[in-house]
Amino acid sequence: MYLTKKHLPRRTFLKGAGATLALPFLSAMVPAATALAKTAANVKPRMGFFYLPHGAIMNNTPYGAEVDAWTPEKVGADFDLKPILAPMKPFQKYMTVISGLDNKPAVSPAVHAITPGTWLSCVHPEENQSPHGGITADQIAARYIGQDTPLPSIEVATEGHGGGGVCDSKFGCGFSGTISFRTPTTPLPMEDNPRKLFERLFGRGDTPQERQEIADDYTSILDFVSLQAKDLKRDLGAQDRAILDDYMDNVREIERRVAKLEKQDFSTVKLPKMPVGIPNFPQHLDLMFDLIHIAYQAELTRISTFTMVHEVSSQTYNHIGVPDAFHPLSHHGNDREALAKLTKIQAFHSEAFVKFLKKLAASPEGDGTMLDNAIFLYGSNMSNSDHHDHFPLPTLVMGGGCGKLKGNQHIKCEDHTPLANVLLTLLDRAGVPAEKIGDSSGMLTEL
């Protein structure tokens, strides 16, 4: 495919009255008479790491396969989907479930204090109140494929922190509240406030006072750039106009939802020291996923990490009929009712992830979609939450990887294969040079 029209620079922005809005990739950004596959349309992958606490209900209870809600029975292509992964059926061709994985560097009596922060490094921390572990896979990738975007990476969560047990006398608190380390001693904070994340992506003032003044003056960043957008659309083809309209509609919708969340008034409520949960958690979860999507769409970043729920979370799931707090429920004691409730929670997380995948699949990029160019890791650094163990880890890879991920397969590794081997392989598929990460012993050629 060749495009012959005058092209826009890839880093084109809409500007107006101090507001700036990055644009998604448009075919008009392809230089004239250039093969699409040899231009900006031949995109670098989008990488994402989506973390779940408290493991999954697998073949790791006394009931064995009878209650296993994660692990496919069939190895290879066209595998079956158990209840936790069943919501992902529409995207099975992009999906690889990997069994037999272990993360030995995460083993410690201080389980909750180090489990999140060792998921993407596979390095056992030094016993020091100041964090000292390993660089995480997302940050290794950010050094190579994130440096030509405004934000090399974004780190997102739905909670500020977990509950009791997330700090430890030997390891401190640095490994429990993040899954991302820029250096062995630099944990990156995870943003759980949608407004702050939106401002980080699009910018609305440098100080709280300035941001408030801007908020008082206008209701939307799109109001400032609408005239320039209108002029730009006259020079675009029909497909580009549709992409631009969809992108701006997404920005507008997220602005509306952020503003709605902000209007909640808790001034008359005496909040407990440790909140039981986040109000409107399902909406909050969806909103953070949408912000990641739009950050990809505007090419503000190519790397994201998302702690969907923090370790030792007291989040409740009344909206799916599970009023129990997540962490206490995770100590299920092999109770069948508790196992069933945990399965519902874990399936709900999959449903939220699928909403995100649908948006990526509907977002054109190059010769395909964002999902075709995605390399995502979805899973946990814990196996049986009642035992606090790290084998076998619930792990799946999602996305087309710019044609470098096979998909539609269940890979059964030799038991206790290092999780780090998966990380090393994903970095390789993303074009990131890395000889080793954590305790890796090689790559998974099947992936």
Secondary structure, 3 states (H helix, E strand, C coil): CEECCCCCCCCCEEEECCEEEECCCCHHHCCCCEEHHHCCCCCCCEEEEEECCCCCCCCCCCCHHHCCCCCCCCCECCCCCCCCCHHHHHHHHHEEEEEEEECHHHCCCCHHHHCHHHCCCCCCCCCCCCCCCCCCHHHHHHHHHCCCCCCCCEEEECCCCCCCCCCECCCECCCCCCCCEEECCEECCCECCHHHHHHHHHCCCCCHHHHHHHHHHCCCHHHHHHHHHHHHHHCCCHHHHHHHHHHHHHHHHHHHHHHHHHCCCCCCCCCCCCCCCCCCHHHHHHHHHHHHHHHHHCCCCCEEEEECCCCCCCCCEHHHCECCCHHHHHCCCCCHHHHHHHHHHHHHHHHHHHHHHHHHHCCEECCEECCCCEEEEEECCCCCCCCCCCCCCCEEEECCHHHCCCCCEEEEEEEEEEHHHHHHHHHHHCCCCCCCCCCCCCCCCCC
